[in-house]
């Protein structure tokens, strides 16, 4: 199945910069197995107390906290585009990237973020739903006649447009070239229209496994 590689970033909120390695902080992420892995990987190594909260992304709550002067979140796991926007709007603290830049596989997209993982979108299915021939490609994901049933898609547009174009026959190497044109976007939405009556949306990180098992 097609994978869409992304990079997630950490950002520190304005008015909430932690100066002590022993300070208590509130860490905000996406929930589910992903946040559990973060807990084991580095949150448990923090010397102070860490309060972990979940959110569904976006800058709405972050902006509200900063504008009210009542910031309760300290470190936020955020998407690249939102990291750039939040930095430009003064929602995040600018980091001294010289402290970590040499250890990064990919460089930061703005002065306010630190890259922390590579991740991928993957498509999976319930084996019991397809006892015979099974879907193997993103084209199959869009084929509701050959493989009937509900499709679950994230509420973000991230990767959804790319998936639709690949399913419509665009070669992987040409996806972003096609996406950069109005015709390409129209083509993607036309493809998405073919499954619109078969789609349910999810946002919380724990939802996909819950949905596939229910």
C-alpha positions in Angstrom: 0.0 0.0 0.0 1.1 3.5 -0.7 2.8 5.4 2.2 3.0 9.1 2.6 6.1 10.1 4.6 5.8 13.2 6.8 7.9 14.8 9.5 6.4 15.8 12.9 7.8 18.6 14.9 8.0 19.8 18.5 7.2 23.5 19.2 7.4 25.4 22.5 4.5 27.8 23.1 5.2 31.5 23.7 5.0 32.5 27.4 5.7 28.9 28.3 9.4 28.3 27.6 10.8 25.8 30.1 14.2 26.9 31.4 15.0 24.1 33.8 15.6 20.4 33.1 13.8 19.6 36.3 10.7 21.7 35.6 7.2 20.3 35.4 5.8 20.6 31.9 2.7 19.8 29.9 3.4 17.9 26.7 0.6 17.8 24.1 0.4 15.1 21.4 -2.0 13.0 19.3 -2.9 10.1 21.6 -3.0 6.4 21.1 0.0 4.1 20.5 1.9 7.1 19.1 1.9 9.1 22.3 2.5 5.9 24.3 5.7 5.4 22.3 6.7 9.0 23.0 6.1 8.3 26.7 8.5 5.4 26.6 11.0 6.9 24.3 11.8 10.2 25.9 9.0 11.6 28.2 9.9 9.0 30.9 13.5 10.3 30.8 12.5 13.8 31.8 13.6 14.7 35.3 10.6 16.7 36.2 6.9 15.8 36.1 5.3 15.6 32.7 1.6 16.1 32.2 0.5 14.5 28.9 -2.5 15.8 27.1 -4.0 14.8 23.7 -5.4 17.1 21.0 -6.5 16.8 17.4 -4.1 19.2 15.9 -4.6 22.7 14.6 -3.6 26.1 16.0 -7.0 27.1 17.5 -6.4 26.2 21.1 -2.8 27.3 21.0 -3.8 30.7 19.7 -6.5 31.1 22.3 -4.0 30.3 25.1 -1.4 32.7 23.9 -3.8 35.6 23.2 -5.4 35.2 26.6 -2.0 35.2 28.3 -2.9 31.9 29.9 -0.7 29.3 28.3 -1.0 25.9 30.0 0.7 23.8 27.3 4.5 23.8 27.1 5.6 21.5 24.3 3.4 20.6 21.4 3.8 17.9 18.7 2.7 19.7 15.6 2.6 19.3 11.8 5.1 21.2 9.7 2.8 23.6 8.0 1.2 24.6 11.4 4.7 25.0 12.9 5.5 27.5 10.2 2.3 29.4 10.5 2.4 29.4 14.3 6.0 30.7 14.3 5.1 33.4 11.8 2.2 34.5 14.0 4.3 34.6 17.2 2.6 31.7 18.9 5.8 29.7 19.4 9.2 30.4 21.0 12.1 30.6 18.6 14.6 27.9 19.4 18.4 27.9 19.5 18.7 25.3 16.8 22.5 25.2 17.1 21.9 22.9 20.1 20.4 20.1 18.0 20.8 20.9 14.3 23.8 18.5 13.8 21.7 15.6 15.1 18.8 16.2 12.7 18.2 13.9 9.7 16.1 16.7 8.2 16.4 20.4 8.9 13.7 22.4 10.6 11.1 24.2 8.5 11.1 27.3 10.8 12.9 28.8 13.7 10.4 27.6 16.2 10.4 23.8 15.7 12.6 20.8 16.2 12.1 17.7 13.9 11.5 14.6 16.0 10.2 11.7 13.8 9.5 10.4 10.3 6.1 8.9 10.0 3.9 7.5 7.3 0.3 7.1 6.2 -0.6 3.5 5.6 -3.8 1.8 4.4 -4.9 -1.3 6.1 -8.1 -3.4 6.2 -10.0 -6.1 8.2 -9.2 -9.5 6.8 -12.7 -10.7 7.7 -14.2 -8.1 5.4 -12.4 -9.6 2.4 -12.1 -13.4 2.7 -11.4 -13.8 -1.0 -9.5 -11.3 -3.1 -7.9 -8.6 -1.0 -7.1 -4.9 -1.7 -3.4 -4.3 -2.3 -3.1 -0.8 -3.7 -4.5 2.7 -3.3 -6.4 2.1 -6.5 -8.2 -0.7 -4.7 -9.0 1.6 -1.8 -11.0 3.7 -4.3 -12.7 0.7 -6.0 -15.9 0.4 -4.0 -17.4 -2.1 -6.5 -14.6 -4.6 -6.3 -14.0 -4.0 -2.6 -17.2 -2.7 -1.0 -17.4 -1.2 2.4 -16.6 1.9 4.4 -13.4 3.8 3.9 -11.9 5.8 6.8 -9.9 8.9 6.0 -8.3 11.5 8.3 -9.9 14.9 8.5 -6.7 16.5 7.3 -6.1 17.0 3.6 -2.5 15.7 4.2 -1.9 12.7 1.9 -5.6 12.4 0.9 -5.1 14.5 -2.3 -1.9 12.5 -3.1 -3.8 9.2 -2.6 -6.6 10.3 -4.9 -4.2 11.3 -7.7 -2.2 8.0 -7.5 -5.5 6.1 -7.5 -6.4 8.1 -10.7 -3.2 7.0 -12.4 -0.7 9.7 -11.6 2.8 8.3 -11.2 4.4 8.8 -7.8 7.1 11.0 -9.2 4.6 13.3 -10.8 2.2 13.7 -7.9 3.4 17.1 -6.6 3.8 18.4 -10.1 0.2 17.6 -10.8 -0.9 18.9 -7.4 0.6 22.3 -8.1 -2.0 23.0 -10.8 -5.7 23.8 -10.4 -6.5 21.0 -12.8 -4.6 18.6 -10.6 -6.6 19.6 -7.5 -9.8 19.3 -9.5 -8.8 15.9 -10.7 -8.1 14.8 -7.1 -11.5 16.0 -5.9 -13.2 14.3 -8.8 -11.6 11.0 -7.7 -12.6 11.6 -4.1 -16.1 12.2 -5.2 -16.2 8.5 -6.4 -16.0 7.3 -2.8 -17.7 10.2 -0.9 -20.8 8.0 0.0 -18.5 5.4 1.4 -16.3 7.5 3.6 -16.2 8.1 7.4 -13.7 10.5 8.9 -11.4 10.2 11.9 -9.2 12.6 13.8 -8.0 11.1 17.1 -4.9 8.9 16.8 -6.5 6.0 18.5 -9.5 5.9 16.2 -8.3 3.8 13.2 -7.7 0.6 15.2 -10.9 1.1 17.1 -12.8 1.5 13.9 -11.3 -1.5 12.2 -12.0 -3.7 15.1 -15.6 -2.6 15.7 
